[in-house]
């Protein structure tokens, strides 16, 4: 007897299950738009800022697959994903209250680590939540709804310092102190985040593991594994350890930037991870995660390249837009100056604008998908984003930068929805959480590459001009669009 499809959910049911993303993105947008500003205010040089941002992607690399694995195996009276929503919400709220009051640069960097870890605890299960609750035909709509709330939350969060300054809240402060506009924005964000996630927890039910196993999409239509299962071979372990060690020696020999050691460390860390997984019983959490990583579906492997170039571009934008706009369009590189802080506030407006355009794009993306398919929709949106980033170099009036944000907004909405729609149809329901967490590797690794290499590239190849980093990010989005063409439009064995 054939298994039934999941019931189709109403608009308001999808609205409620995605509403918590409004709060998650509120916190995420405050972090993205203001972390560099806080670091520079507390004394960080522009070259050191990428290193301080490294905490964020490293945290996601560690937290998301673990949370995904645990939530796949959790069932309580509150469900399997919702307990993680609330744990992450409480911790994120506390971190938002602390970060703008950090007395030193290192406390601010440590708080960013806690903040990003907490956001990830809530965010990862939300991705799996859509795969759990919706049938494949409704998943593009569900992920687009998440993008809509991401856009709305980020609009308000990004605009907050600018709005507060307009109403007379102090936008400058004594050296080493964060302006009141930023502090009050973080306080407001803490309240919104906790309230939005609580709404989703209280208004949404979940299918039990037994119910999920009875639906037609419990297993993808193609063979799951693309590689032989079993313990990692010693040859592979030694290769990764050797590559990382040789890279570290070359960096030391050539006197390379110390941030480049992060790349060597990633190779060594992966080799160590494989070795530890080999030594553990096959049923251990770490061994299971490594096994799933090595045997990911073919669709996921090809999406990894799309994600790499997409998130490299985004991280470059988040790190360097404040310095690029303040220096190029407002004529100041001094974080204590009124001109720099005016430029920083305008970046908040720009980030709010691209999130606003993303919210509008989220309403159009399901229509685009029906007209030209998932792959071509994603390609078009990524190329719009690439054009938007490159155009910032050629615009003199900062007000016209709002036009650049249109393309970036479409790319952002697409990045947050269409790859997950392509992925969710290719993984089994019982592993939805862990595979959504593993998929985060391909968001985190490009961010680590950006954080470790962009400071060096800025000095060595890009003339010390942050605006050139944004152009590099635009080119990366164009490459990501080309990589989309390699992803099968329907899940299949690759």
Protein Blocks (a to p, Z undefined) as FASTA:
>chain_A
ZZdddddddfklmmmmmmmmmmmmmmmmmmmmmmmmmmmmnopafklmmmmmmmmmmmmm
mmmmmmmmmmmmgccfkbjklmmmmmmmmmmmmmmmmmmmpfbfklmmmmmmmmmmmmmm
mmmmmmmmmmmmpcfklmmmmmmmmmmmmmmmmmmmmmmmmmmmmnopafbdcehiacfk
lmmmmmmmmmmmmmmmmmmmmmpccddfklmmmpmklpcfbdfbfcdcddddfklmmmmm
mmmmmmmmmmmmnopafklmmmmmmmmmmmmmmmmmmmpcfkbmklmmmmmmmmgcfklm
mmmmmmmmmmmmmmmmmmmmmmmmmmmmnopabfkbmklmmmmmmmmmmmmmmmmmmmmm
mmmmmmmmmmnojklmmmmmmmmmmmmmmmmmmpmblmlmmmmmmmmmmmmmmmmmmmmm
mmmmmccfklmmmmmmmmmmmmmmmmmmmmmmmmmmmmmmnoopaklmmmmmmmmmmmmm
mmmmmpcfbdcdZZ
